[in-house]
């Protein structure tokens, strides 16, 4: 029996449906982002909460303890490194001026690039010092500066309030997910169709949980290893604020391909601004490149590929797509979201061709 040919109408309807889904994903980013982050935190903390529950600790208390431990650790880390972060911010104007002076001595650099670097240095320097009042226009100048200051203060306040609101939403959402645990799985199994669909749904949910938990474990271990090794190596070289740069290296390590490149480039600039010699700049860049290449470009993609059974082309394509969809958050969340897509495609028969394309 010959297969039924696919009509042009079916193709058009499929493409239209995909376009609508993409538009909805972009439009609903403020709603979907806390849900995705909360789900990732749930999968990260759920094994520990389950262990506490088996140890006769009530689930409500265990979930609260795990969230409190994570928030306390993050706050303690940020507090311990705030001095180094403030030092780096204070050194930005001098670093920008030094970079501009270096570019002037470099043949082949466009004057426009020099002007932009110098303007950035002047703007950073002026941000710390109020502009002196000019005679004769004191009243107009004060009103203008006051208006600008209030506008900046208002926009900054709105941004901070929005970020704080998102943070609180993610924390509470994660807590409620940890409390519910298997509740939504049971309810979803109750509302799906016949027994065959229940089995497929259960397999999909279990596979998603296994893949995400394994990915989070791998990512946490590898990022911590990169942060510690980078911190030690940079401190041995003599780079200032080595702990801060090690932490940033660990954070950017969660971005396959892009992360190692950004870390190496940034540390090269920092190394040159501090030491001022090509040899020390090459040493800093070489150490960073060695660590991020061995772990970020070889080990992490290999482990992630095994955990998710995705080929590296699919991982990179997912990075491109989700970075276009959700910006920085899309880059950070691309791999786990591609894992979810891969699991669904492998278990749902009409989507098997897509799962085969994503597989290794």
Secondary structure, 3 states (H helix, E strand, C coil): CCCCCCCHHHHHHHHHHHHHHHHHHHHCHHHHHHHHHHHHHHHHHHHHHHHHHHCCCCHHHHHHHHHHHHHHHHHHHHHHHHHHHHHHHHCHHHHHHHHHHHHHCCCCCCHHHHHHHHHHHHHHHHHCCCCCCCCCCHHHHHHHHHHHHHHHHHHHHHHHHHHHHHHHHHHHHHHHHHHHCCHHHHHHHHHCCCHHHHHHHHHHHHHHHHHHHHHHHHHHHHHHHHHHHHHHHHHHHCCCCHHHHHHHHHHHCCCCCHHHHHHHHHHHHHHHHHHCCHHHHHHHHHHHHHHHHHHHHHHHHHHHHHHHCECHHHHHHHHHHHHHHHHHHHHHHHHHHHHHHHHHHHHCHHHHHHHHHHEC
